[in-house]
Amino acid sequence: MPTPAELHQDGLALTPPMGWNSWNSFGGNISQQAIFETADAMVATGLKAAGYEYLVIDDVWHGCRSEDGFLQEDRKKFPDGMKAVADYVHSKGLKYGMYSDAGVKTCAGKPGSFGFEKQDAQQFAKWEIDFLKYDYCYAPDDWQTAIGLYNRMGGELRATGRKIVFSVCEWGVRSPWLWAAQAGGHLWRATFDVVNKWDAPQNCNKGIGILTAIDRMSGLEKFAGPGGWNDPDMLTIGLKPNDNVGIGKTCNEHEQRTQFSMWCLLAAPLMIGCDIRNMSPLSREILLNTEAIAVNQDPLGKQGVCVSRVGPMEVWKKPLTGDRLAVALLNRDEHEQPIAAAWPDLELPEGQAMKLRDLWSHKDLGQFKDSFSKSVQPHECVLLLMTP
Amino acid sequence: MPTPAELHQDGLALTPPMGWNSWNSFGGNISQQAIFETADAMVATGLKAAGYEYLVIDDVWHGCRSEDGFLQEDRKKFPDGMKAVADYVHSKGLKYGMYSDAGVKTCAGKPGSFGFEKQDAQQFAKWEIDFLKYDYCYAPDDWQTAIGLYNRMGGELRATGRKIVFSVCEWGVRSPWLWAAQAGGHLWRATFDVVNKWDAPQNCNKGIGILTAIDRMSGLEKFAGPGGWNDPDMLTIGLKPNDNVGIGKTCNEHEQRTQFSMWCLLAAPLMIGCDIRNMSPLSREILLNTEAIAVNQDPLGKQGVCVSRVGPMEVWKKPLTGDRLAVALLNRDEHEQPIAAAWPDLELPEGQAMKLRDLWSHKDLGQFKDSFSKSVQPHECVLLLMTP
């Protein structure tokens, strides 16, 4: 089977895409001003330097379709027009992304691209976008239609001649890992929407929790690699209770670090959801952990897997270039627990000396030969780099 | 979208299939003698009276194909031939099931049905089988092929004119809940193989644990109903450490009861895997819990869903006929925990009086109006029947 990169031949998304998306914090309350400020903040905060490059506006940017069927922006929200927004974002050295839907309407009821794929792709290319998130509301449930519609938009995007990362957002119901890369997708959602909760199951209410998103990624590792990624949805780090998907909650410090550790280990796209104009010191520290980001962006492009589970204590590993490993010790329990990474579980030869570094304390831990054990706080995830 | 029963129009599997399958305890070590004894035991132990009707032999029953391409049984294992086995099983008032594979070989390397679908369906019908488990080893990974191959065998089975329950076993990788009923399937695996472990993730080693199987069912509830069921794989209850998928482990009493409670609540097929000729009193008590079975076999055919999760404490509900509910209180923790089923989570009106019955102690608990709370042991699952 050809790899995603071989299918695309476009050099895009050779490592998991990184950026910011408007939905989690702004919802429908986006505006030209907010986007300009966010672009400024991506540079000023160092996020851009750390690798976050795509600034993506999500749903509810739309006006009505024009009489000749072209999508138009809401001029109240974007008085200078969408091209001016793209220009501003590009002027900061960032890439610009937008959102549409394969059905007749977007999830928030705006005009969908169904039947208008060619025109919409042309309009997006005219606006000079670099990323399209393509949702699946108001569209038929069956897989044949879904695959057909994603193929149609993927083809139209390609036909514009512009290099556009295509984000397939059908929520993992129709096994997109099997067909999304072929349809032109560079990332595909493996899960329903993640909300700002540690733990909410797939079928409870409207959003799933961080743990459930992690679990949904298991078993999909063989489908991910340079050019195409399983996507457990956006980061909820830094969301405030009254943000769009803040749902009145906050995740604690351990839980936020754990989301970042695990998204990095899973080679997940890193799309920030919080309002980066007003980040807390904690959000900054987490989102700008360049050692964790290096795990995510390792050019080998392997999605990490769970190699040991004892009740709520898990060990995960992600192979990296240079025979290195990233290893996560994840404590899902409500109690502090010791977790051991044993060499056989990591498929390391017995007696193999490995240098360990803690990627949150940013300290070398010394050399170990058979196993490494550490006491892990409730909901904490220790992220380690292991070098031969 | 038509329901599975509307698609099939055959009256089969209107409630989740119940029976016994040879794989978990016998593996390749099956024989005519063992099957005859198992058929006897299904009657003598009361399993048949409790609703278990399908006796299914799994892989490794095969001899070579005949010169004209028909499957033949291994005459060393089945000296009187497969038809004699079917006759014996039928003589006990049971139904008989067999196993094949959509690829060129079965998972254990025996002849697969690829390219021989018509002949194999005819041979199975000649042997008078009532159930076919159809695996997906040695077959292409892509969904188009998988769907095509299951459609092909589904059509050939139907063309024989014999009523045969079709068990689609591609392990949930290609979202079979979307297409298996249309291909003629009456149940379809939602997960990789379950082994005799409480907790092993989808990607660890070769088999998943009970908890992971439960989690994989979440979100699929809308695809299940009379005529077609999501299948989290066979019951591991009663397996011994040296059984085929016993993997050197046993699950404790709570864990075994929990598997049964949750399989019943999830409207999962109930296929016993242990050696029923030698059941322990505990295995008997669990597998013959007719009150739990009634939850599984309720004619409404709803798959239960998780309605509340607080850390490792979960509440699940399954709507039943007569405005009744089955409710499970599941403690995934290593510590005893109180778990509360609150009326709003169950979508019951405030103040609505419900009579509660514990389906493991088989005792009425009285009438409750707003919530019910109980202390639940580690890995225990309290199964309740609620009646207005």
Boltz contact constraints between the chains, C-beta under 6 A:
constraints:
  - contact:
      token1: [A, 143]
      token2: [B, 178]
      max_distance: 6.0
  - contact:
      token1: [A, 174]
      token2: [B, 175]
      max_distance: 6.0
  - contact:
      token1: [A, 175]
      token2: [B, 174]
      max_distance: 6.0
  - contact:
      token1: [A, 175]
      token2: [B, 175]
      max_distance: 6.0
  - contact:
      token1: [A, 178]
      token2: [B, 143]
      max_distance: 6.0
  - contact:
      token1: [A, 199]
      token2: [B, 309]
      max_distance: 6.0
  - contact:
      token1: [A, 201]
      token2: [B, 218]
      max_distance: 6.0
  - contact:
      token1: [A, 201]
      token2: [B, 306]
      max_distance: 6.0
  - contact:
      token1: [A, 201]
      token2: [B, 309]
      max_distance: 6.0
  - contact:
      token1: [A, 202]
      token2: [B, 218]
      max_distance: 6.0
  - contact:
      token1: [A, 202]
      token2: [B, 219]
      max_distance: 6.0
  - contact:
      token1: [A, 203]
      token2: [B, 218]
      max_distance: 6.0
  - contact:
      token1: [A, 203]
      token2: [B, 219]
      max_distance: 6.0
  - contact:
      token1: [A, 203]
      token2: [B, 305]
      max_distance: 6.0
  - contact:
      token1: [A, 203]
      token2: [B, 306]
      max_distance: 6.0
  - contact:
      token1: [A, 204]
      token2: [B, 306]
      max_distance: 6.0
  - contact:
      token1: [A, 215]
      token2: [B, 215]
      max_distance: 6.0
  - contact:
      token1: [A, 218]
      token2: [B, 201]
      max_distance: 6.0
  - contact:
      token1: [A, 218]
      token2: [B, 202]
      max_distance: 6.0
  - contact:
      token1: [A, 218]
      token2: [B, 203]
      max_distance: 6.0
  - contact:
      token1: [A, 219]
      token2: [B, 202]
      max_distance: 6.0
  - contact:
      token1: [A, 219]
      token2: [B, 203]
      max_distance: 6.0
  - contact:
      token1: [A, 305]
      token2: [B, 203]
      max_distance: 6.0
  - contact:
      token1: [A, 306]
      token2: [B, 201]
      max_distance: 6.0
  - contact:
      token1: [A, 306]
      token2: [B, 203]
      max_distance: 6.0
  - contact:
      token1: [A, 306]
      token2: [B, 204]
      max_distance: 6.0
  - contact:
      token1: [A, 309]
      token2: [B, 199]
      max_distance: 6.0
  - contact:
      token1: [A, 309]
      token2: [B, 201]
      max_distance: 6.0
  - contact:
      token1: [A, 311]
      token2: [B, 334]
      max_distance: 6.0
  - contact:
      token1: [A, 334]
      token2: [B, 311]
      max_distance: 6.0
